[in-house]
Amino acid sequence: MHSTSLDAVFPETCVSAAVAAPSIHNTQPWCFRLDPGSATFQVRAAPERGLRHTDPTGRALHLSVGACLLNLRVAIAHSGWSPVRRLLPSPEDPGLLAIVRLAGSVARRPTEHRADLYEAIWRRHSSRLPFSGRPLPPYLRNELCEAARVEGARLWFPDAVETERLLRLTAEAEGRNRIATDRATESSRWVHRDREPGPDVGMPREALGPQDAREHLPLRDFTAQRHAERLVARPFEATPTVAVLITEHDRRTDWLRAGQALQHVWLLATAHGLRASLLHQALEWQDLRSSLSPTPGRTDHVQMLIRLGYGPEGAASPRRTPRMALDDVPASR
């Protein structure tokens, strides 16, 4: 494939889609390099944008990059090409998390994703607002499970009793986060106050949402100061729908697959009119993460809790421009 053939892909449009992916604390810990000669995108970690205290192993960073990789694949297919990805392609270059090569016309190959997922990229936002409590129909749960499966993960919808247990573990983690000074300081750094977001971006306050007046749904306290007397509290859904994203193993490749599965599920949910927010707190404490497993003693590894429901769209969080993300990669690599 000649470099001129890559012009039709609109590389910056593809990267715009990739950077629209969710990331922990909206840190956007990714960067890209384009090789026109081989028609290949490199997707790299940006470790300086990682969370040293909250995510010391880099697991959440890999999930975030996996989510942006899914968006990149969807955007490439939307541009008319077939994306072929390799995860961790170079053991001697651990910062290179994936490459995506444009292998040919999508028309000649079966598509991996629904066509409406591309449009959903631009509408997907975290919604930390109350949902209606309307249940998800069984056919939709099945579709979401299939979206996770094709990316190499499993999506599990626990029953009400198990959901309560998962929420209790999340609340325990949230309590720990509030008194862990290093984590609270790190988290607070990524919340905008009375200033425009800088190059680090992060989250505007309007994206954080209210607290649950019933103190039942433990949404993240990003500032470690979101007490009821300082923040409006509203009643959230009494019986939240929480889906659990699971992988069989817990290697870096599994984290990247889980991130792609998370984003595939989220885009499909968005296309169906669902909203979502993530409950990640218990995954940040190893003992609590182990307790999240539906089958203690098995090798299944929980990678994310996803709250799903029908409700208002959440506020958008800012994104770095494609040029900023592309320019983050040293030209000498």
C-alpha positions in Angstrom: 0.0 0.0 0.0 1.5 3.3 -1.0 1.5 6.4 1.2 -0.7 8.3 -1.1 -3.5 5.8 -0.5 -3.5 6.8 3.2 -4.6 10.3 2.3 -8.2 9.0 1.9 -8.3 7.8 5.5 -8.2 11.4 7.0 -5.7 10.5 9.7 -6.6 13.4 12.0 -10.3 12.4 11.8 -9.4 8.9 12.9 -7.3 10.2 15.8 -10.1 12.6 16.7 -12.3 9.5 17.1 -9.6 7.7 19.1 -9.1 10.5 21.6 -12.9 10.7 22.2 -12.6 7.5 24.2 -13.0 7.4 27.9 -10.0 7.3 30.2 -9.5 7.2 33.9 -9.9 10.7 35.3 -9.9 11.8 31.7 -6.1 11.7 31.7 -6.0 10.6 28.0 -2.8 8.5 28.5 -2.2 7.8 24.9 -0.3 9.1 21.9 -0.1 8.1 18.2 2.3 7.9 15.4 1.4 7.4 11.8 3.6 5.7 9.3 2.2 6.5 5.8 4.6 4.2 4.1 3.2 1.1 5.7 -0.3 2.6 6.3 0.0 1.9 10.0 -1.0 3.7 13.2 1.1 3.2 16.3 -0.8 3.5 19.5 1.5 4.3 22.4 1.2 4.8 26.2 1.8 8.3 27.6 3.1 7.2 31.0 3.6 10.8 32.1 -0.3 11.0 32.1 -0.7 8.0 34.3 -1.9 7.9 37.9 1.0 6.8 40.1 -1.0 6.3 43.3 -4.4 5.3 41.9 -3.1 3.1 39.1 0.4 1.9 40.1 0.4 -1.2 37.8 -0.9 0.8 34.8 -3.9 -1.5 34.4 -6.3 1.4 34.1 -4.0 3.1 31.7 -4.1 0.0 29.4 -7.9 -0.1 29.6 -8.0 3.5 28.6 -5.7 2.9 25.6 -7.8 -0.2 24.7 -10.9 2.0 24.6 -9.2 4.5 22.2 -7.9 1.6 20.1 -11.5 0.4 19.6 -12.5 3.9 18.5 -9.6 4.0 16.1 -10.6 0.7 14.6 -14.2 1.9 14.2 -13.1 5.1 12.6 -10.8 3.4 10.1 -13.6 1.0 9.1 -15.9 4.0 8.7 -13.3 5.6 6.3 -13.5 2.5 4.1 -10.5 0.5 5.2 -10.2 -2.8 7.1 -8.2 -2.3 10.3 -5.9 -5.1 11.4 -4.5 -4.7 14.9 -1.7 -6.3 16.9 -1.4 -5.9 20.6 2.0 -5.4 22.2 3.8 -6.1 18.9 7.4 -5.3 20.1 8.7 -6.8 23.4 11.7 -4.5 23.2 9.4 -1.5 23.0 7.0 -1.9 25.9 5.5 1.6 25.4 4.1 0.5 22.0 0.8 -1.0 23.0 -0.7 -1.7 19.6 -0.4 -1.1 15.9 -3.3 -0.9 13.5 -2.6 -1.5 9.8 -5.0 -0.6 7.0 -5.3 -3.9 5.2 -7.7 -3.1 2.4 -11.3 -2.2 1.6 -13.9 -3.0 4.2 -16.2 -4.0 1.3 -14.0 -7.0 0.7 -14.0 -8.2 4.3 -16.7 -8.8 6.8 -17.1 -5.8 9.2 -16.3 -6.3 12.9 -18.7 -3.7 14.2 -22.1 -2.2 13.5 -22.1 0.8 11.2 -23.8 3.1 13.8 -21.0 2.8 16.3 -19.0 5.5 14.6 -21.7 8.1 15.1 -22.0 6.9 18.7 -18.4 7.8 19.3 -19.3 11.5 19.3 -22.4 11.1 21.6 -20.9 8.8 24.2 -20.3 10.6 27.5 -20.2 9.5 31.1 -23.5 10.3 32.8 -23.1 10.6 36.6 -26.7 11.7 36.8 -29.7 9.7 38.2 -31.2 7.2 35.8 -34.9 6.3 35.5 -34.7 2.8 36.9 -36.3 1.3 33.8 -34.9 -2.2 33.2 -32.8 -3.2 30.3 -34.7 -5.6 28.0 -33.2 -9.1 27.7 -32.3 -8.8 24.0 -30.2 -5.7 24.7 -28.3 -7.4 27.6 -27.6 -10.2 25.2 -26.3 -7.8 22.5 -24.0 -6.1 25.0 -22.7 -9.4 26.2 -21.9 -10.3 22.6 -20.1 -7.0 22.0 -17.8 -7.9 25.0 -17.3 -11.4 23.8 -16.0 -10.5 20.3 -13.3 -8.4 21.9 -12.1 -11.2 24.1 -13.9 -10.4 27.4 -17.1 -11.4 29.2 -19.9 -9.2 30.4 -21.9 -10.4 33.4 -25.2 -8.9 34.7 -25.4 -9.9 38.4 -28.7 -10.3 40.2 -29.9 -7.8 42.8 -28.3 -9.5 45.8 -24.9 -9.7 44.0 -25.3 -6.1 42.8 -25.7 -5.0 46.4 -22.5 -6.8 47.4 -20.6 -5.1 44.5 -21.9 -1.7 45.6 -20.8 -2.3 49.2 -17.3 -3.1 48.0 -17.3 0.0 45.8 -18.5 2.1 48.8 -15.7 0.6 50.9 -13.1 1.6 48.3 -14.6 5.1 48.0 -14.2 5.5 51.8 -10.6 4.4 51.5 -9.9 6.8 48.7 -11.3 9.7 50.7 -8.8 9.2 53.5 -5.8 8.2 51.4 -4.1 11.6 51.0 -1.9 10.7 48.1 -4.8 9.4 46.1 -7.1 12.3 47.0 -4.5 14.8 46.0 -3.8 13.0 42.7 -7.5 12.7 41.9 -8.2 16.4 42.7 -5.5 17.5 40.3 -7.6 16.3 37.4 -10.7 18.3 38.3 -11.0 21.8 36.9 -12.1 24.5 39.2 -12.4 28.1 38.0 -10.1 27.9 35.1 -10.1 26.7 31.5 -8.6 23.3 31.0 -5.0 23.3 30.2 -2.9 20.8 28.2 -3.5 18.2 31.0 -7.3 18.5 30.4 -9.1 16.4 33.0 -12.7 16.8 34.2 -14.8 19.9 34.5 -16.9 20.1 37.7 -20.2 19.9 35.7 -19.2 16.4 34.6 -19.0 15.1 38.1 -22.7 15.1 38.9 -24.5 15.2 42.2 -24.3 12.7 45.1 -26.9 10.1 45.8 -29.3 11.4 48.4 -29.9 7.8 49.5 -26.2 7.2 49.9 -26.8 3.9 48.0 -24.9 4.5 44.8 -21.2 5.3 45.6 -20.2 7.6 42.8 -16.5 8.7 42.8 -15.6 11.7 44.9 -13.0 13.2 42.6 -12.2 16.1 44.9 -12.3 14.3 48.2 -14.5 17.2 49.4 -17.9 16.4 47.9 -19.8 16.3 51.2 -23.6 16.6 51.2 -23.5 20.1 52.7 -21.3 21.3 49.8 -22.9 19.5 46.9 -26.5 19.1 45.8 -27.7 15.6 46.5 -30.4 13.9 44.4 -32.1 10.5 44.6 -30.6 8.0 42.2 -32.2 4.8 40.9 -33.1 2.5 43.8 -32.0 -0.7 41.9 -29.0 0.2 39.7 -28.1 -2.0 36.8 -24.4 -2.8 37.0 -22.6 -4.9 34.4 -19.3 -6.6 35.3 -16.5 -6.8 32.7 -14.4 -9.9 33.2 -11.3 -11.5 31.5 -10.0 -15.0 32.0 -6.4 -13.8 32.6 -4.9 -10.5 33.9 -2.0 -9.8 31.6 -1.3 -6.5 29.7 -3.0 -8.0 26.6 -6.1 -8.8 28.7 -6.2 -5.2 29.9 -6.1 -3.9 26.4 -8.8 -6.4 25.3 -10.9 -5.3 28.3 -10.6 -1.7 27.2 -11.7 -2.5 23.7 -14.6 -4.6 25.1 -15.6 -1.8 27.4 -15.7 0.7 24.6 -17.6 -1.6 22.2 -20.2 -2.2 25.0 -20.4 1.5 25.7 -20.8 2.5 22.0 -23.5 -0.1 21.5 -25.3 1.0 24.6 -25.1 4.6 23.3 -26.5 3.6 19.9 -29.5 2.0 21.8 -30.1 5.2 23.9 -28.5 3.9 27.1 -26.3 6.0 29.4 -23.4 4.7 31.4 -20.9 5.6 34.1 -18.0 3.6 35.6 -17.5 2.3 39.1 -13.8 1.7 39.2 -13.0 2.4 42.9 -12.9 -1.2 44.2 -10.6 -2.2 41.3 -8.0 0.2 42.7 -7.5 -1.8 45.9 -6.1 -5.3 45.3 -8.0 -7.0 48.2 -11.3 -5.5 47.1 -10.7 -6.3 43.5 -10.2 -9.9 44.3 -13.5 -9.9 46.2 -15.4 -8.6 43.1 -15.1 -11.9 41.3 -18.4 -13.8 40.9 -16.5 -17.1 41.5 -14.0 -16.8 44.3 -11.0 -19.1 43.8 -11.4 -19.1 40.0 -9.0 -17.3 37.6 -11.6 -14.8 36.4 -10.5 -11.2 36.7 -12.9 -8.3 37.0 -11.7 -5.3 34.9 -14.6 -2.8 35.3 -18.1 -2.2 36.8 -20.4 -0.4 34.4 -23.5 1.3 35.5 -26.1 1.3 32.7 -29.5 2.8 32.4 -31.9 5.3 30.7 -31.4 8.9 31.7 -30.0 12.3 30.8 -26.8 12.7 28.8 -23.8 13.6 30.8 -21.7 16.7 30.3 -18.8 16.3 27.8 -15.3 16.4 29.1 -12.6 18.2 27.0 -10.2 16.4 24.7 -6.7 17.2 23.5 -6.6 17.9 19.8 -5.5 15.1 17.4 -2.4 17.2 16.6 -1.5 17.3 20.3 -1.8 13.6 20.6 0.2 12.9 17.4 2.9 15.4 18.4 3.4 13.7 21.8 5.4 10.9 20.0 9.1 11.5 19.7 10.0 11.7 16.0 13.2 9.7 16.6 11.4 6.4 17.4 
